[in-house]
Amino acid sequence: MNETEGLRLRRVHRPQVITDELPENRYKGSGTYSGKVFQVTLLSLGGFLLLPLLVIVLILESPIHPEVFSLKEPPQMRGCWEPNLKLREAERIFEDQIDGPESIANIGDVLYTGTADGRIVKLIGRRIHTVVRLGTLPCGSREEESTCGRPLGIRAGPNGTLFVADAYLGLFEVNPNTGEWQRLVAGGQMVANRKLSFINDLDVTQDGRKVFFTDSSSRWQRRDFMHLIMEATPDGRVLEFDTETKEVTVVMENLRFPNGIQLLPDEESVLVAETTMARIRRVHVAGLNKGGMDTFIDNLPGFPDNIRPSSSGGYWVAMSSVRPNPGFSMLDFLSQRPWIKKLIFKVFSQEMLMKFVPRYSLVAELHEGGICTRSFHDPNGLVAAYISEAHEHAGSLYLGSFRSQYIAKLDLSKV
């Protein structure tokens, strides 16, 4: 064997570097296997979690049957509607001592309101006194609300008594001194073949002869108010009770969530907040136009609740949520998409949905022709949240709330 052949057979020894890493081919193989296991596990877990949701979406029936309706593009918040922080000048009174003071009335300097635990109370100085409990204990849960009662609209009558609209129990006249009461109209009764399911607000003529009140729905009760808002069906009515004949008659029907009501000075018509439609209607209850209806103001920048007179001859309108422009209004968006509403109520509870509603408190003073003369705002509801009414007395606005645990008092001389 010559030298050249010996070189061919000689093994070449190359240096090797030993590391903690696996050879490249083994690394790739292992990585592919782990990745597949991870993907299969993730898909299995996702399918496991999504399966109940798919069952809910496809099988369960939605509790609401919404209709398609249209709202105009919200007005831009300019001029009278220009955002401000004036409601933040208010002070909270009776904080953590009172729950859900929806509506407020005064006899002299004594204030009265109804609470979420079914009581009518009077507010004297810094003290709260129970006048009467219209329902029965226990109170506090959603299931108990219908028997506990939920006082909403409250008015001072011409003879020193209080007229109260309880969402479940009916219309009452209450003696604020003795606590004695009489039921004028029973909640749940049939009127013109439809049930009084959600009695909301009321007003009384100066002579005390007639009481006009709203029944927000013949299908939904107060405890399901979000169902009513989202369903948006026209099953609300304005009714009249005659204190002499004891008769209840329908004045206007086919309204979408009729809420606050206010008699005009001539007592021939009432203003009615049609909450879902973001407008206020004028319903003629007497005179030549009796039985007719027109629009007092349309396309409000928020959803109106109670309406109360102002000292300047106008009307205070409370709104607990707005339709921002510029911005995004969820209720406007959903008005044309009933299928999304159905899906939402298959998945979320009413309490959960309330957490998604942006808090923005707005009170506006409106005059004849629906002219806005001034407005007070509290973006995010930091001081006055979930407002349902603005009641003017002795130079101040007392702001009621369907949800908060206080009354907010705004000194009008400061704003």
C-alpha positions in Angstrom: 0.0 0.0 0.0 1.5 3.2 -1.1 1.3 6.5 0.8 -1.6 7.8 -1.2 -3.8 4.8 -0.4 -2.9 5.1 3.3 -4.2 8.6 3.4 -7.6 7.6 1.9 -8.2 5.0 4.6 -7.1 7.2 7.5 -10.1 8.5 9.5 -10.2 12.2 9.9 -10.9 13.2 13.5 -12.8 16.5 13.7 -13.2 18.2 17.1 -16.9 18.0 18.5 -18.4 20.6 20.8 -20.6 19.1 23.5 -23.6 21.2 24.5 -26.9 20.8 26.5 -28.9 21.1 23.3 -30.3 18.1 21.5 -29.3 17.5 17.9 -31.2 19.7 15.5 -33.2 16.9 14.0 -34.3 15.7 17.4 -35.2 19.2 18.5 -37.4 19.8 15.5 -39.2 16.5 15.9 -39.8 17.1 19.6 -41.1 20.7 19.0 -43.6 19.5 16.4 -45.0 16.9 18.7 -45.4 19.3 21.6 -47.0 21.9 19.4 -49.5 19.3 18.1 -50.3 18.3 21.7 -50.8 21.9 22.7 -53.0 22.6 19.7 -55.2 19.6 20.4 -55.4 20.4 24.1 -56.3 24.0 23.3 -59.0 23.1 20.8 -60.5 20.5 23.1 -60.6 23.0 26.0 -62.1 25.7 23.8 -64.7 23.2 22.5 -65.5 22.1 26.0 -66.0 25.7 27.1 -67.9 26.8 24.0 -70.3 23.9 23.9 -72.6 25.1 26.7 -72.6 28.6 25.1 -73.6 27.0 21.7 -76.3 25.0 23.5 -77.6 28.2 25.0 -77.5 30.1 21.8 -79.1 27.4 19.6 -81.5 25.7 21.9 -82.7 28.1 24.6 -85.4 30.5 23.7 -84.7 34.2 24.4 -87.0 35.8 27.0 -87.5 38.8 24.9 -89.1 39.2 21.4 -87.7 42.6 20.3 -89.1 44.6 17.3 -87.1 46.6 14.8 -87.5 50.3 15.3 -85.6 53.3 14.2 -84.2 56.3 16.1 -82.9 59.4 14.4 -79.2 60.1 14.6 -78.6 61.6 18.1 -78.3 65.4 18.2 -74.9 66.8 18.6 -74.3 68.0 22.2 -74.0 71.7 21.4 -75.6 74.9 22.6 -78.0 74.1 25.4 -76.8 70.5 25.4 -73.1 71.4 25.7 -71.5 69.0 28.3 -70.6 70.5 31.6 -69.9 69.5 35.2 -72.7 71.4 36.9 -74.4 68.4 38.5 -71.1 67.8 40.4 -71.9 70.9 42.4 -74.7 68.9 44.1 -74.3 67.5 47.6 -75.5 64.1 48.6 -78.0 64.0 51.5 -79.2 61.0 53.4 -76.3 59.0 51.9 -76.4 55.3 52.8 -79.6 55.9 54.7 -82.1 55.6 51.8 -82.3 53.2 48.9 -83.7 54.1 45.5 -85.6 57.4 46.1 -87.2 57.3 42.7 -89.5 60.3 43.0 -89.8 63.3 45.4 -92.7 65.5 46.5 -93.0 68.2 49.2 -95.7 69.4 51.4 -94.4 72.7 52.8 -90.8 72.1 53.6 -91.2 68.4 54.3 -89.9 66.1 51.6 -91.4 62.7 50.8 -90.2 59.8 48.7 -90.6 56.1 48.2 -87.8 53.6 48.7 -86.7 50.3 47.2 -87.8 48.5 50.4 -91.4 49.4 49.8 -91.8 52.4 52.2 -93.1 55.9 51.9 -90.8 58.1 54.1 -90.7 61.8 55.0 -87.4 63.7 55.4 -87.3 66.3 58.1 -84.0 67.9 58.7 -81.5 65.1 58.8 -83.9 62.5 59.9 -86.0 59.9 58.0 -89.4 58.9 59.3 -91.4 56.0 57.9 -95.0 57.2 57.0 -96.3 53.8 55.8 -95.3 50.5 54.2 -97.7 49.6 51.5 -96.6 46.0 50.9 -95.5 43.2 53.1 -92.2 42.0 54.4 -89.7 40.5 53.6 -88.1 42.9 51.2 -84.7 43.1 49.5 -84.6 40.4 46.7 -85.9 40.5 43.2 -88.4 37.7 44.0 -89.8 39.7 46.9 -90.2 43.0 45.1 -93.7 42.2 43.8 -95.1 41.7 47.3 -92.9 44.2 49.1 -94.0 46.8 46.6 -91.9 49.5 44.8 -93.2 53.0 45.2 -92.2 55.1 42.1 -94.1 58.3 41.2 -95.2 60.4 44.2 -97.2 63.7 44.2 -98.7 66.0 46.7 -102.5 66.2 46.3 -104.7 69.3 46.7 -106.0 68.3 50.2 -102.6 67.6 51.9 -102.5 63.9 51.0 -99.9 62.0 48.9 -100.7 60.2 45.7 -98.4 57.3 45.1 -97.8 55.0 42.1 -96.5 51.6 43.2 -95.2 49.5 40.3 -96.9 46.4 41.6 -99.5 47.2 44.1 -101.3 50.1 42.3 -102.3 53.7 43.0 -102.7 54.9 46.5 -103.7 58.0 48.5 -101.8 58.3 51.7 -102.3 60.6 54.7 -98.7 61.7 55.5 -99.6 62.5 59.1 -101.4 59.3 60.2 -100.1 56.8 57.7 -103.6 55.9 56.7 -104.1 54.9 53.1 -106.6 53.8 50.5 -105.9 51.9 47.3 -107.4 53.7 44.3 -106.4 51.3 41.6 -105.1 47.7 42.2 -102.0 46.7 40.3 -102.3 43.6 38.2 -105.9 44.2 37.3 -107.2 44.0 33.8 -108.1 47.2 32.1 -109.4 47.0 28.5 -108.3 43.4 28.4 -104.7 44.1 29.4 -103.0 43.8 32.7 -101.6 46.7 34.7 -98.1 45.2 35.1 -95.8 48.2 35.5 -97.5 51.3 37.0 -94.8 54.0 36.9 -95.7 57.7 37.4 -98.7 59.8 38.0 -100.1 63.3 38.2 -103.2 64.7 39.8 -105.5 67.5 38.7 -105.7 70.6 40.9 -109.2 69.7 42.2 -108.0 66.1 43.0 -110.8 64.7 40.7 -108.6 62.8 38.2 -105.4 61.0 38.4 -103.4 60.3 35.2 -100.8 57.6 35.3 -98.5 55.6 33.1 -98.4 51.8 32.8 -95.1 51.1 31.2 -95.9 47.6 30.0 -98.6 45.0 30.1 -96.0 42.3 29.6 -93.0 43.2 31.9 -92.8 44.2 35.5 -90.5 46.8 37.0 -88.0 44.2 38.1 -87.5 43.3 34.4 -87.2 46.9 33.2 -84.1 46.1 31.1 -86.2 43.4 29.2 -88.7 46.1 28.5 -86.1 48.6 27.2 -84.5 46.0 25.0 -87.7 44.5 23.7 -89.0 48.0 22.9 -92.5 46.8 22.0 -95.3 49.4 22.0 -97.4 47.9 24.9 -97.4 50.9 27.2 -100.4 53.1 28.0 -101.5 56.3 29.7 -104.6 55.8 31.9 -107.1 58.0 33.8 -108.6 57.3 37.2 -111.7 59.2 38.2 -111.8 59.5 42.0 -115.6 60.1 42.0 -116.8 57.4 39.6 -113.8 55.0 40.5 -113.5 54.2 36.8 -110.2 53.5 35.0 -110.0 54.3 31.3 -107.3 54.1 28.7 -106.3 57.6 27.4 -103.5 56.5 25.0 -101.9 53.2 24.1 -99.2 51.7 21.9 -96.4 53.7 23.5 -92.9 52.3 23.9 -92.0 52.5 27.7 -94.2 55.5 28.8 -92.5 56.7 31.9 -92.8 60.1 33.6 -96.0 62.1 33.2 -96.8 65.8 33.9 -100.0 67.7 33.5 -99.8 71.0 31.6 -101.3 74.1 33.3 -104.6 74.0 31.4 -105.0 70.3 32.4 -106.2 69.5 28.9 -103.0 67.5 28.1 -100.1 65.7 29.7 -96.5 65.3 28.8 -95.3 61.7 28.7 -91.7 60.5 28.5 -91.5 57.8 25.9 -88.2 56.5 27.2 -87.3 53.9 24.5 -87.9 56.5 21.8 -85.9 59.2 23.4 -88.8 61.7 23.1 -91.6 63.3 25.0 -95.2 63.1 23.7 -98.1 65.4 24.4 -101.3 63.4 25.0 -104.6 65.4 25.0 -106.8 64.2 27.8 -109.6 66.9 27.6 -110.9 69.6 25.4 -111.4 69.5 21.6 -108.3 67.5 21.0 -109.1 64.8 23.5 -107.7 61.4 22.4 -105.1 63.0 20.2 -101.3 63.0 20.6 -98.4 65.0 19.2 -94.7 65.3 19.9 -93.4 67.8 22.5 -89.8 67.2 21.8 -88.2 64.5 19.6 -84.7 63.0 19.4 -83.4 63.9 22.9 -79.7 63.3 23.6 -80.7 60.9 26.4 -83.5 58.6 27.5 -86.0 60.6 29.6 -87.5 59.5 32.9 -89.7 61.7 35.1 -90.9 65.2 34.1 -91.5 67.8 36.8 -92.4 71.6 36.6 -89.8 74.3 36.9 -90.3 77.6 38.7 -89.7 79.5 35.4 -92.7 77.8 33.7 -90.8 75.0 32.0 -90.2 71.4 32.9 -87.3 69.5 34.4 -86.5 66.3 32.5 -84.1 63.7 34.1 -82.0 61.3 32.0 -79.8 58.7 33.6 -78.0 57.7 30.3 -77.3 59.6 27.1 -76.9 59.0 23.4 -73.5 60.6 22.8 -72.8 62.4 19.5 -69.9 62.2 18.7 -69.7 58.8 20.3 -71.5 55.4 20.3 -74.9 54.7 21.7 -75.5 51.0 22.3 -79.3 51.2 22.4 -79.3 53.1 19.1 -77.1 50.5 17.5 -79.2 47.6 18.8 -82.6 49.1 17.7 -82.0 47.8 14.2 -80.5 44.4 15.3 -83.1 42.4 17.3 -81.2 39.2 16.9 -78.3 40.6 18.9 -80.7 41.6 21.7 -82.0 38.0 21.8 -78.5 36.6 22.0 -77.6 39.1 24.8 -80.5 38.0 27.0 -79.7 34.4 26.5 -76.2 34.9 27.9 -76.4 37.9 30.4 -78.6 38.7 33.4 -80.2 42.1 33.9 -77.7 43.0 36.6 -74.8 42.1 34.4 -76.2 44.2 31.6 -76.5 47.2 33.9 -72.7 47.2 34.4 -72.3 47.8 30.7 -74.6 50.8 30.6 -72.4 53.9 30.7 -73.3 56.2 33.5 -74.0 59.8 32.5 -76.5 62.0 34.4 -78.3 64.7 32.6 -81.0 67.1 33.7 -82.5 69.6 31.2 -85.0 72.4 31.5 -87.4 72.5 28.6 -90.0 75.1 27.7 -93.0 75.2 25.4 -92.1 73.9 21.9 -89.5 71.6 23.4 -87.0 74.4 23.6 -84.0 73.5 25.8 -83.0 76.5 28.0 -80.3 74.9 30.2 -78.9 71.6 31.1 -76.8 70.2 33.9 -74.4 67.2 33.4 -72.4 64.7 35.4 -70.3 62.6 33.1 -69.8 59.1 34.6 -72.3 59.9 37.3 -69.6 60.6 39.9 -71.8 62.7 42.2 -75.4 62.1 41.0 -75.9 58.7 39.4 -78.9 56.9 37.9 -81.1 59.9 38.3 -84.8 59.5 37.7 -86.2 62.9 38.6 -85.4 66.5 39.3 -87.8 68.0 41.8 -87.5 71.8 42.4 -88.2 73.2 45.8 -87.0 76.4 47.5 -84.3 77.2 45.0 -82.8 73.8 44.9 -83.2 70.7 42.7 -83.6 67.5 44.5 -82.4 64.6 42.3 -84.1 61.3 42.8 -82.6 58.0 41.7 -84.0 54.6 41.0 -80.8 52.9 42.1 -78.6 55.1 44.2 -78.5 55.3 48.0 -78.9 59.0 48.4 -80.6 62.1 47.2 -78.5 64.7 45.5 -79.3 68.4 46.2 -78.3 71.1 43.7 -78.4 74.7 44.7 -79.7 76.5 41.6 -78.1 79.8 42.6 -74.6 78.2 42.1 -75.2 77.0 38.5 
